[in-house]
Amino acid sequence: MKVIVIGTNHAGTTAVRTLKRLDPSITVTTYDRNDNISFLGCGIALWVKDEVKDPQGLFYASPETLAAEGIEVHMQHEWVGINPDTKTVLIKDLKTEKTFEDSYDKLIVATGSWPVQPPIPGINLDGVQICKNYHHGKILKGINNDKDIKNITIVGAGYIGVELVEAFHEAGKKVTLIDVADRIMPNYYGENFTSLIEKRMTDAGVKLVLGEKVVEFVGQTNKVVQVVTENSVIDTDYVVFCLGIKPQTGMLQGIVDLASNGSIKVNRYMQTSNEDIYAIGDCIEVYDNATERNHPIALATTSVRTGILAAMNIIKPNSLPSPGFCGSNAIDVFGMKMASVGITEKVAQSLNIDYDKIFFTDNDRPEFMSTTKPVYLEIIWDKATRKIIGAQVAGENNHTEIIHMFSLGIWKGLTIDELPLVDMFFLPHFNKPYNFVTLAGLEVLGLNYFKKDK
C-alpha cells in the first residue's frame, strides 16, 4: 500500500511517522510547499522575546529524521491538482517549476490553515506582517531587535496577538493592541478572566483599542505609518496582523464534502466523503464534545491526535474512532497562567445553549503557606443535563493542569453535581483540604463550606 500525505506540519508529521511505525512495509510519501517541517508556531512569541535562544528547538522533526525512518520526503513541492478517479495528485516542484503526477492508494490531506487577510486598504504595505510560520517568526524576531522600530501595532487580540504584545513590550516597544471585539480573547475566556490581563496590560503601558474595526493602513513610500480604525488613528512603525485563520482546502472543491467555511468534513475515523481520502489538522472540522457539533478546533494538540487517528484507521480500517475533542488551551502572559476547555459563556450564548455558571475565587493554598496566591475558576454547565461544558482557570501560581481533568470530565459527561465528589489529593504545598474545584461544586449544591469558614 502507498499513502501520500499532503502537508508536513503537526498533523502530517504525526501521520507519516505513525503510519511507518505501525507498518514499516507500506510506502509513505509526503509533500510540503515549505522548506521545513514540524515548526511549533506557538513558540514564535517565546522566540521573539528571546525566551527561546535557538529557533531550531522549535522543530521536533526534520526531513532528515523522517527520511531516516523510511519516509519519502519532498520539501518545496506544492500540491496543484488531484484526480480522485485515477487516484493521482499533481505536484509542482517549486525549485524547478516542473510538475509531475504521483499515485496513491490512500491520501491524507494535511494542508492546514493560513491567516485571514481581508481586503483592507493598505494591507499589502511594507511593515504589515502576518504571523504563522518559521519565516514570519524570523522576521518578527528581527523587528523586535531593531532599535529604530519603537511603535508596534498588533491587530487581533487572540492568543497570538496577546502573546506578541508581551514579547514586544518586554523589549521596550510602545505597543497598541486593536480588536473589533470589546475585550481580548473572548472565545477562550470570560470577562472575569480577560479583565485580569487587560488591567495588567494597561498598567504596563500597553494601549488597548478594543471594540474598533481597522478600516485602513496608511503608508508613506509604500511603508505603513498609521493604522486607522473607525474611531482612532494610531501612528506606528510596524503592524502585526493576526485576525484569524482559514482552511487551505480550495483544491478539494467538488472532490470531497466541505463545510460552509471551507473546512473538510470527516467522520470519526478522519475519512472524508471519499473513502480513499483522509483529512487531518487545521483544515478539517472535528466533533466537539462540549457542544455536540462539528466545527474546526485549530490547535496543535488536535492536529497531532487527528494524525494518529488517520494513520491507525488506514492501517486497520475503522479500528479507532475519535473520542471527540474539547479544545483545551492555555496561555501564560503578564504574570498570569490561564487555561480553558470547552466553551465560554459568550460561545454558549451564540449557540443558544441554556446554561448556568459559577465564577469562584479563593486562595489556592492554606493561608499559612508563603506561596499562597488567589486562584480564579469558572465552570459552565448545561441546565437541562447538568453536564459540564466549559471551564477556565487562572492564577499567578500554575493551576492550568486542572483543565486536563475538566477535559476528561466533559468527554465523559461529568455533571456539576458530581464535581465535588471527584477524588482530589490534599497537600498544603499545592492546595487546601477543600480544593478550589471541590469548593466551587459545593457552592453550586448550596453547601457553602467556603462561606462558613469565613
C-alpha positions in Angstrom: 0.0 0.0 0.0 1.1 3.5 -0.8 0.0 6.5 1.3 0.6 10.1 0.2 0.4 12.9 2.8 0.0 16.5 1.6 1.4 18.8 4.3 4.0 18.0 6.9 3.5 20.1 9.9 2.0 18.9 13.2 -0.8 16.7 11.7 1.2 15.5 8.7 4.4 14.7 10.6 2.4 12.7 13.2 0.6 10.8 10.5 3.6 9.8 8.4 5.6 8.7 11.5 2.6 6.7 12.9 2.0 5.0 9.6 5.6 3.9 9.2 5.9 2.7 12.8 2.6 0.7 12.6 3.5 -0.9 9.3 7.1 -0.5 8.0 6.2 -2.3 4.8 3.9 0.4 3.4 5.2 3.2 1.2 4.8 6.6 2.8 5.4 9.8 0.8 4.9 13.4 2.0 4.9 16.7 0.1 5.1 20.1 1.6 5.4 23.5 -0.1 7.6 24.8 2.8 11.3 24.3 3.3 10.9 23.0 6.9 8.5 20.7 8.8 7.0 20.4 12.3 7.5 24.0 13.4 5.9 24.9 16.7 4.1 28.1 15.8 3.0 28.5 19.5 6.7 29.2 20.3 7.0 32.2 18.0 6.3 34.8 20.8 8.8 33.0 23.0 11.4 33.3 20.2 10.6 36.9 19.6 11.1 37.8 23.2 14.3 35.8 23.4 13.0 33.1 25.8 13.9 30.7 23.0 17.5 31.3 22.1 17.9 28.8 19.3 14.8 28.6 17.0 15.9 25.1 15.9 14.5 24.0 19.3 11.0 24.8 17.9 11.3 22.0 15.4 10.6 18.5 16.7 11.4 16.7 13.5 13.2 17.3 10.3 13.2 16.0 6.7 16.3 14.0 7.5 14.6 12.5 10.6 11.7 11.3 8.5 13.9 10.0 5.7 15.9 8.0 8.3 12.6 6.4 9.3 11.9 5.3 5.8 9.6 8.1 4.8 10.0 9.7 1.3 10.1 13.4 2.0 9.7 16.2 -0.7 10.0 19.7 0.6 9.2 22.8 -1.5 6.7 20.8 -3.5 3.2 22.2 -3.9 0.0 20.3 -4.5 -1.6 21.8 -7.6 -4.2 19.1 -8.6 -6.0 15.9 -7.8 -7.8 13.3 -9.8 -9.8 11.0 -7.4 -10.9 8.7 -10.2 -7.3 7.7 -11.1 -6.1 8.3 -7.5 -3.4 10.6 -8.6 -2.2 14.0 -7.4 -0.4 16.7 -9.4 2.7 18.1 -7.7 4.8 21.1 -8.7 8.5 21.2 -7.7 8.9 24.9 -6.6 12.6 24.8 -7.3 12.4 23.6 -10.9 8.8 24.8 -11.7 8.2 21.3 -13.2 5.0 19.3 -12.4 4.5 15.6 -12.2 1.9 13.1 -11.1 2.1 10.7 -8.2 -0.4 7.9 -7.4 -1.8 6.8 -4.1 -3.8 4.0 -2.5 -4.8 6.3 0.3 -4.3 10.1 0.5 -4.1 12.2 3.7 -4.8 15.9 3.3 -3.0 17.9 6.0 -2.9 21.3 4.2 -3.6 23.2 7.4 -4.7 26.9 7.6 -3.5 30.3 6.6 -4.0 33.7 8.2 -7.1 35.7 7.1 -6.1 38.8 5.1 -9.3 40.8 4.4 -9.2 43.5 1.6 -8.4 46.4 3.9 -6.8 49.3 2.0 -3.1 49.3 2.6 -2.9 45.7 4.0 -0.1 44.9 1.4 2.1 47.8 2.5 5.6 47.0 3.8 5.5 46.7 7.5 2.2 44.9 7.7 3.2 41.3 8.7 1.2 38.2 9.2 2.3 35.6 11.8 2.1 31.8 11.1 5.3 30.0 10.3 9.1 30.0 10.9 9.9 32.6 8.3 7.3 35.0 9.8 8.8 34.4 13.3 12.3 35.2 12.0 11.0 38.5 10.6 9.3 39.4 13.8 12.4 38.5 15.9 14.4 40.9 13.7 11.8 43.6 14.2 11.9 43.2 18.0 15.7 43.6 17.9 15.5 46.7 15.7 16.0 49.7 18.0 14.7 52.1 15.3 11.3 50.4 15.4 9.7 51.8 18.5 5.9 51.7 17.9 4.3 48.3 17.2 0.6 47.9 16.5 -0.9 44.4 16.7 -4.3 43.8 15.0 -6.0 40.8 16.6 -6.4 40.1 20.3 -6.5 36.3 20.1 -3.7 34.2 21.6 -1.0 35.1 19.0 -1.7 38.8 19.3 -1.7 38.9 23.1 1.5 36.8 23.3 3.2 39.1 20.8 2.1 42.2 22.8 4.0 40.8 25.8 7.1 40.0 23.6 7.3 43.4 22.1 6.5 45.2 25.4 9.3 43.4 27.2 11.7 44.7 24.5 10.7 48.2 25.4 8.5 48.8 22.4 5.4 51.0 22.7 2.6 48.6 21.8 -1.0 49.1 20.7 -3.5 46.2 20.5 -6.5 46.6 18.3 -9.5 44.3 18.0 -13.1 44.6 16.9 -14.2 42.7 19.9 -14.8 44.7 23.1 -12.3 42.6 25.1 -9.3 40.3 24.4 -9.6 36.5 23.8 -13.4 36.4 24.1 -13.7 33.0 22.6 -11.4 31.5 25.2 -12.2 33.3 28.4 -15.0 35.1 30.2 -14.8 38.7 31.2 -13.7 37.9 34.7 -10.5 36.5 33.2 -9.8 38.8 30.3 -10.1 41.8 32.6 -7.3 40.4 34.7 -4.9 40.5 31.7 -6.3 43.8 30.3 -5.5 45.6 33.6 -2.0 44.2 33.7 -1.5 45.3 30.1 -2.7 48.8 30.6 -0.8 49.1 33.9 2.3 48.1 31.9 1.6 50.9 29.4 0.1 48.9 26.6 -2.6 50.8 24.7 -5.8 48.8 24.1 -8.1 49.8 21.3 -11.0 47.4 21.7 -14.4 47.4 20.0 -13.0 49.1 17.0 -12.6 47.8 13.4 -9.5 48.6 11.3 -10.6 50.4 8.1 -7.2 51.4 6.6 -3.5 51.1 6.8 -1.8 54.4 5.7 1.6 54.3 4.1 4.4 56.6 3.0 6.8 55.5 0.3 4.9 52.1 0.4 5.6 51.6 4.1 2.9 51.6 6.8 2.9 54.6 9.1 -0.6 54.7 10.5 -3.5 52.3 11.4 -6.9 53.9 11.0 -9.9 52.4 12.9 -13.5 53.5 13.0 -12.7 56.0 15.8 -8.9 56.2 16.1 -5.7 57.0 14.1 -2.6 55.3 15.5 0.9 56.2 14.4 3.0 53.1 14.0 6.4 51.8 12.8 5.2 48.3 12.2 2.0 46.2 12.2 1.4 42.5 13.0 -1.9 41.4 11.6 -3.3 38.2 13.2 -7.1 38.2 13.0 -7.7 34.5 12.5 -7.2 31.7 10.1 -8.9 29.9 7.2 -8.5 26.3 6.0 -6.5 25.7 2.8 -8.9 23.4 1.0 -9.6 25.1 -2.4 -8.1 22.1 -4.2 -10.8 19.9 -2.8 -13.9 21.8 -4.0 -16.1 19.3 -5.7 -13.8 16.4 -4.6 -14.9 15.9 -1.0 -17.7 17.4 1.1 -16.7 20.7 2.6 -18.4 22.8 5.4 -19.7 26.3 4.6 -16.4 27.8 6.0 -14.3 25.6 3.7 -13.3 23.1 6.4 -13.2 19.4 5.3 -16.0 17.2 6.7 -14.6 14.0 8.2 -16.1 11.0 10.1 -14.7 9.8 13.4 -12.0 7.8 11.5 -10.8 11.0 9.8 -12.2 9.8 6.5 -13.7 12.3 4.1 -16.7 11.6 1.8 -14.2 9.8 -0.5 -13.3 6.6 1.3 -9.7 6.8 0.0 -9.1 10.4 1.1 -8.5 11.2 4.8 -8.0 14.7 6.2 -6.4 15.9 9.4 -5.3 19.0 11.3 -6.4 22.6 10.9 -8.1 22.1 7.5 -10.9 19.9 9.0 -13.8 20.2 11.4 -14.0 17.8 14.3 -16.6 16.7 16.8 -16.8 18.9 19.8 -17.8 17.0 23.0 -18.9 20.2 24.7 -21.3 21.4 22.1 -22.0 18.1 20.4 -21.4 19.6 16.9 -18.7 19.6 14.3 -16.5 22.6 13.8 -12.8 23.5 13.4 -10.7 23.3 16.6 -7.4 24.6 15.3 -4.9 23.6 17.9 -1.6 21.7 17.6 -2.9 19.0 20.0 -5.9 18.5 17.9 -3.7 18.2 14.8 -1.5 15.6 16.5 -4.4 13.4 17.6 -6.1 13.5 14.2 -2.8 12.5 12.6 -2.7 9.4 14.8 -6.3 8.6 14.1 -5.9 8.7 10.3 -2.8 6.6 10.4 -4.4 4.0 12.7 -7.5 3.7 10.6 -5.7 3.4 7.3 -3.6 0.6 8.7 -6.6 -1.1 10.3 -9.8 0.4 8.8 -12.4 1.7 11.3 -10.4 0.4 14.3 -10.1 3.6 16.3 -12.9 6.1 16.3 -12.2 9.6 17.5 -13.4 10.2 21.1 -14.2 13.8 20.1 -12.3 17.0 21.1 -12.8 19.6 23.8 -10.4 22.4 22.7 -8.2 22.5 25.7 -5.8 25.5 25.5 -3.7 27.8 27.7 -1.7 31.0 27.8 1.0 32.5 30.1 1.2 36.3 29.8 1.8 39.3 32.0 2.3 37.0 35.1 -1.0 35.2 34.7 -1.2 31.5 33.9 -4.6 30.7 32.3 -6.2 27.7 30.7 -9.7 26.9 29.3 -11.6 24.0 27.8 -15.0 23.6 26.2 -17.0 26.7 25.7 -17.2 30.1 27.3 -20.4 32.0 28.3 -20.1 34.0 25.1 -20.0 30.9 22.9 -22.9 29.3 24.8 -25.0 32.4 24.2 -24.1 32.4 20.5 -25.2 28.8 20.2 -28.4 29.4 22.2 -27.4 26.9 24.9 -29.4 27.1 28.1 -26.5 27.2 30.6 -25.6 28.2 34.1 -22.2 29.1 35.5 -20.2 29.8 38.6 -17.3 32.1 39.0 -15.3 31.2 42.1 -12.2 32.7 43.6 -10.2 31.6 46.7 -6.6 31.4 47.9 -5.2 28.3 46.3 -3.3 27.1 49.4 -3.7 27.4 53.2 -3.1 30.9 54.3 -0.2 29.8 56.5 1.8 28.9 53.3 4.1 31.6 52.0 3.3 30.5 48.4 -0.4 31.2 48.7 -1.9 33.2 45.8 -5.5 33.8 44.6 -6.9 31.4 42.0 -9.9 32.0 39.7 -12.2 29.4 38.4 -15.3 29.5 36.1 -17.4 26.5 35.3 -20.2 26.4 32.8 -22.8 23.6 32.6 -25.9 22.7 30.6 -29.0 23.5 32.7 -31.0 20.5 31.4 -28.4 17.8 31.6 -26.2 19.4 34.4 -23.2 18.3 32.3 -20.2 20.5 32.4 -19.5 22.1 29.0 -16.7 24.6 29.8 -14.2 25.6 32.4 -11.5 28.3 32.8 -8.8 28.7 35.5 -6.3 31.5 36.1 -3.7 32.4 38.7 -0.1 33.6 39.3 0.6 30.1 40.6 0.2 27.5 37.9 -3.1 25.6 38.1 -3.6 25.1 34.4 -3.3 21.4 34.5 -6.6 21.2 36.3 -8.1 21.8 32.8 -7.0 18.3 31.8 -9.4 16.9 34.4 -12.2 19.1 33.1 -11.5 18.0 29.5 -11.9 14.4 30.6 -15.0 15.3 32.6 -16.6 17.0 29.5 -15.7 13.9 27.4 -17.2 11.5 29.9 -20.3 13.6 30.8 -19.3 14.7 34.3 -22.1 16.8 35.9 -21.7 19.8 38.1 -23.4 17.9 40.9 -20.8 15.1 40.7 -17.9 17.5 40.6 -17.5 17.8 44.5 -17.1 14.0 44.7 -14.1 13.9 42.3 -11.2 12.4 44.3 -8.6 15.1 44.7 -5.5 14.9 46.9 -4.6 17.5 49.5 -1.2 18.7 50.5 -0.5 22.3 51.8 2.2 22.8 49.2 -0.4 22.5 46.4 -4.0 23.2 47.7 -6.4 23.2 50.6 -8.3 20.4 52.2 -11.3 21.7 50.2 -9.7 22.1 46.8 -11.0 25.2 44.9 -12.6 22.9 42.4 -14.4 21.0 45.1 -15.5 24.2 46.7 -16.9 25.6 43.5 -19.0 22.4 43.1 -20.2 22.6 46.7 -21.2 26.2 46.2 -23.5 25.1 43.3 -25.1 22.5 45.6 -25.7 25.2 48.2 -23.3 23.6 50.7 -21.5 26.9 51.5 -18.4 25.5 53.2 -16.3 28.3 51.9 -18.5 30.9 53.4 -18.8 29.0 56.7 -15.0 29.1 57.1 -15.2 32.9 56.9 
